[in-house]
Amino acid sequence: MRAAWVLLAALAALAAYYVYLPLPGTVSDPWKLMLLDATFRAVQQTCHLIHYLRLSHHLVALNYLICTFDKLKSVSSEDINITDAVFDGVEVRVFEPPAKRDERLKRSVVYIHGGGWALASARTSLYNNLCRIMAESLNAVVVSVEYRLVPEVCFPEQFHDALRATKHFLQPDVLAEYSVDPSRIAISGDSAGGNLAAAVCQQLSKDEHLTIRPKLQALIYPVLQAFDFNTPSYQQNMNMPVLPRYIMINYWIDYFNGNYDLAHSLLINNHTALDVGQALSFRGRLNWTSLLPSSFKKNYKPVIQTTGKAEIIQEIPALLDVRAVPLLAENETLQLQPKTYILTCENDVLRDDGVMYAKRLEHAGVEVTLDHFDDCFHGCMIFTIWPTDFSAGVQTRNSYINWLDENL
């Protein structure tokens, strides 16, 4: 009996060691976040074992497990009509609130979900719930884009899917079918979906044949650059749940169908060293020493290699393709962007991506709202359903929806 208690105590100690992470004191719901992160790490390790045994690609296995767990949840949608459709070959889910008396046209949001271009779905309860609440709160038609995922396809196919679906929806006859006001449309997305939303907005702004354009763009902790993996937020939050730096780098490699052997070189910015000629013209567009406020820069120093590996850019030219890295767009493109909302979280490697984009847009003359949360973490906005319900999720979601309500 005594041996059993000793074994139980040892297992409890091991579990606590695996779960515990030192987190900043400002993080909301720290133990719940540790449990979420520990669960995600355990599932990822299981999926990498499946990949190693050549049973399935680890991202396919991970998405399968995520969707299987998601099926255990039930989210009511009695007041919103939810239908699945195909827009120019791209699957979408459309959320329509009931028609109100004397109301002719509704406003609308095209939403692009996150997940590292590889995970989640417009049909999962996390995004289904978010889009349903948006449709109810805003009395708006919400179009959630079901773009294809890594490893089925890689860049630029996710971008093309999001762009095709959005352009199809912006056609006058399609908007009329859904009773949408052409002058009150927003493009939005979170994380990798924020990346796609920003890239789509940039592309739409340059399309001379487009007659209807979005009024707003709203980007939630967007990933916007693969140029510098040592910005202050990357250094400060390199081990922060739910998105440590090495995971974000791996997502980029998967998105570009690259080689994991390049991960370390990317981490130390070898791909954008001073002797890499292809990167030189972009360096001024991502100078965080001038784009970030001192409260974010703190005492962090830039990591700029004198000599690097030009062959990385030759092998993965998409690292400098503005369709994948919207933060590197030229000023002439930024000047064409609509009124913008960017939500950032202090405890997030991507914090500085959003802050730098906001500053560059402001310099280009675009009206920008930067909504920063000191106690929140990457991905929090979709975590509002038990057992992954966080106060940070409700807080950020409400702030985001309130901005849309006031500006759309």
N, C-alpha and C positions, 0 to 999 in steps of 0.2 A: 504493500500500500504506500509505504514511504517513497519507494522508487517511482511509483506512478505520479506522486505529487512533485517529485524532483523533475521528472520528465515534463510534466505539465508546466511547471515554472520555467523550465528551459525553453520550451516552445513559445510561451508567452513573451519571454525576453527577446527571443529571435524575431517574433512577429512585431514587437514594439520597435526593435532596431531597424527592421525593414520599413516600417511605416513612418517612423519619425524623421522629419526633416527640419533643420533650423530655418524658420521663416521670419521675415520682418515683423515687428510687433504691430504694424499697422494693418496687416492682412486680416480681412474679415473671415470668420469661421475657419480658423487655422487647422483644427484637428479634422474637420470634415474635408478640407482640401488635401491634407496628408493622406487620408483614407482613399479619396478619389485618385490621387496620384499613384498610391501604392497599387491600387486595383489596375490602373491603366498600365503601369510598369509590368505587373505580373502577366497581364494579357498580352502585352507586346513581346515579352520574353517567350511566352508559349508560342506565339505566332512565328517568331524567329526560329524556334526549334522545328516547327512545321515546315518552314522554308528550308532549313538545313537538311531535313529528311526528304526534301524534294516532293512533298505531298501537295504543296500549294505555295503560291507567292505569299509572303508574309502580310502584304497589304490586303490581299483578297481575303485571307483568313481573318485578319483583324476586322475588316469591314463586316464580314459574315457574323462574327461574334458580337459586334456592336449592334447590328440589326436584329440578331436573335434576342439579345437582352432588351432591345427597344420594343419588341413585340409583346413583352410582359406588361407594358404600360398601356393605359387607355386614357385618351384625351377626348373630352366631349367637344362636339362641334355642331350642336343642334341649330344654332342661330346663323351659321355660315354655310353657304353652299360650296362644297369642295368637289372640284372635278379635275380629272386628268386629261390633258390635251397634248397635241404635237404641234409645235410652231416651227415650220421650216425644217422638219426632220429632227427637232430637239424636243424631248419630253419636258413638259411643265406641269405644275400643279397650280390651279387657279382657285383663289379664295374670294367668294363674292358675298358681301352682306346683303340682306334683304332690301328691296327697293323701299324708299320712304315716300310718303305722300308729297306730291308737288316737286319731287326731286327729279331732275332730268339727267344729270351727269355726275359721276363720281370721280374723285381723284384716285391715283393708282401708284403702287410701288412694285417695281421689278426687283425681286430679291434673289441674291446668289449666295448659296450656303458655303460655309467654310469646311475645313477638314483636310488641309494640306493638299488640295487637288486630288485626294486619294480616298478620303473617308466620308462617311455620312451620306445623307440623301435628303431631298426635298420631302420625302415621304416618312422620314423618321419622326417620332413623336416630338423630339426636341425642336425641330424646325417647323413641324406641323403646328405645334402649340404656339411658337413665336409668330408665325404668319397668320394664324387664326386670331390671335390677340391683336395684331396690327390691323387686320381687316375690321375687327369689331371696334377697336378704339378710334380708328381714323375714319370709319365708314368708307373704306377704300377697297378697291379691287387689288389684290396682291397676287402677283405672278411669281411663283417660286420655280427657278430654273433647275432642271435635273440634268446637268451637264455630265458627259462621260468622265470616268475616273481613271487615274493611274492604278494599275499598270495596263488596263485595256487600251488606253491611248495616253500619249504624253503631249507636252507643249509642241505646237500651238493649238491642239484640238480643243482643249477646254475653253480657251479664249474664243475660238471660232464658234463653238456651241453657244456660249453666252451671248456673243455678238449676233448670231443668226436669230436666236430666240427673241432678243430685244428688238432688233430691227423689224421682225415680223409683227411683233405686238404694236410697234409704233405706226403701222400702216393705218390710214384713216378708217378703212372698212373694218379692220379688226377692233380698233378702239370703239367704233360705233356698235359693234356686236356685243361688247361688254359694257356699253354705256359709260365710257371713260372720257373725261374732259382732256383733250389733247394738250392743254396748257398747264396741267397739274399732274405731272408724272415724275417720279423720282426713281433713280437707279441706286440700289443699295446692296451691301453684302458684308459679311464678317470674315476676318482672317484671310484665307485664300480666296474666299468669295469677295472680300473687299479689294483684293488685288485684281480680280476679274472685273469688278464693277468699275474701278478706276480706269483700267485699260479699255473697257468698253466705252466709257464716257469720252476718253481721249479720242478713240477711233470715230465715234459718232460726231464729235465736234469738227472733224476734218472732212466729213462726208458732205460734199456740196449738193448731192442729190436728195438729201434727207429733208423732208418738209416739216416734220415734227421732231422736236428735240426735248430731252429731259429738262425739267425746271430745276431739279436739285440732284445732287449726289450725296449719299450718306454712307460713310465708310467706318466700320466697326473694327477696332484694333487691326488695321489692314497690314498685310505683308507687302512691301512695296519695292524692296531692293535686295540684290544679292551681291552688291559691290563691296560692302564693308560689314564683316561679321564681328567687328570690335567697336561698334558705337558704344557710348556709355551704357545704354540699356542692355546691350548684348553682354557687356562685361559685368554689369551689376546683377543681372538676372540669369546668368549662364546655367544655373542649376535649378531654376524656379519651376515648380509645376505650373501649368500642365504642359508647358512647351519649353524645355531646356534647349540651349543653343545647338547641341549636337543633333537633336531631333529635327530642328528647323533646317539645318544644313542637309540632313538626309532627305527631308521633303523636297528641297530644291533639286537635289541630285536625282530623285525619282521623277520629279516633274520634267526634267530635261533628259531623262533616260541616260543619265551619266553613270560613271563608275565610282563606287564607294571608296576606292583607293584615293580619290581626290579630296576626300573630306578634310583631312588634316591640312592640306595646302589651302583649301578654302577658308578654314578656320583662322589661319594666320595671315589671310589676305595676300597669298602669293599670286593669286589670279589678277590682282590690281596693283602690283608693285610698280615702282616708278619707271622700270625699264620695259613694262608691257605697253607698247605703243597704242594698242587698240583701246586701252582704258584711259589714256591721258585726257582726251577731250571731254570725258564725263566727270573727271575728278572735281571740277568746280561746282557741279550740280549737286554734289553730295558732300559738302564740306561741313561736317557737323560742328566744328569749332566756331563757325559763324551762324549756323542755322538753329542751334539749340540754346535755350536760356541757361544761365550759369547754374541755376538750381538743378538742372539735369546733367550738365557737364561735370559738376563736382570736381574731383581731382583726377578724373580719368584722362589718359593720354591717347592720342591717335596711334594706331598700329599701321604704319606705312613701311612696307618692305622696299629696300633699295633695289634689290634684284629678286626676281620671282620666276614664274613659269608661264611664259607666253603661250605655251602649247595648251594650257587649260582653256583659254579663250578660243583657241583654234579648234579644240575638241568639242567645246560647248559654247558656241557663239551666242546662244540665247541668254547667257549671263549678262549681256549688254544690249539685249533686245527690249525696247521700251514696251512692247506688248506684254512682256513678262515682268519688267521692272519699271513701272510707271513713274517712279520717282526720278528717273533719269531723262524724262521727256524734256524737250527744249522749251524755252520760255514762250515761244510763239504758240505752242500747243496748250500750255497751261493758261494762257490768256483767254482761251476759248471755253474754259471749263465753267459749268454752272455753279451757282451758289452751293457751298459745300459744308457738310458736317463731318467731323472726324472725332471719334471716341477713342481715347487711349487710356491704358492702365499702367500705373507705376510699376507693378510687379510683373513685367512682361518684356521679353527680349525685343518685341516689335514696337515698344513705346516710341522710340526715336524715329522709326519709319514714318509714323503718322504725324509726329510733331514737325519733322523736316518737310513733309509734303504740305502741311498747313502753312508753314512759313514761305515755301516757294510759291504756293498759290497766292498768298497775300502779296508777295513781291510782284506777282504778275497782275495784280489788280482784282483778284477774285475775292468775293465776300466769304469768309471762312469762320465757322464756329468750332473751336477746339475744346472738346469736353473731356477734361482729364480727371481721373479718379485715383486718389492716392492709396486707397485700401483694396483695390480690385486687381484681378489677375486675368491672364489671357483665357479667352473662351467663356468667361463667366456669364455672359448675357443669355446664353441658351440653357444655363443650369438653373431652372426654376421649377422643375418637376421632381417630386420625391422619387428616389432617395438622393438625387443630385440637385437638391434645391438649396441655393445660396442666397443670402441677403444681397450680396454683390450682384447677382443676376437680376433680381427684381429692381434694384437701384439703377443699374445701367440701362435696363430695358425701358423703364419708365422715362428716364431722361431722354433717351433716343426717340421714343414715340412722342413725347411732348414736343421735341424740336420739330419733328415732322408735322405734327398737328398745327403748330404755329406758323410754319413756313410753306407747307405744301398747298 
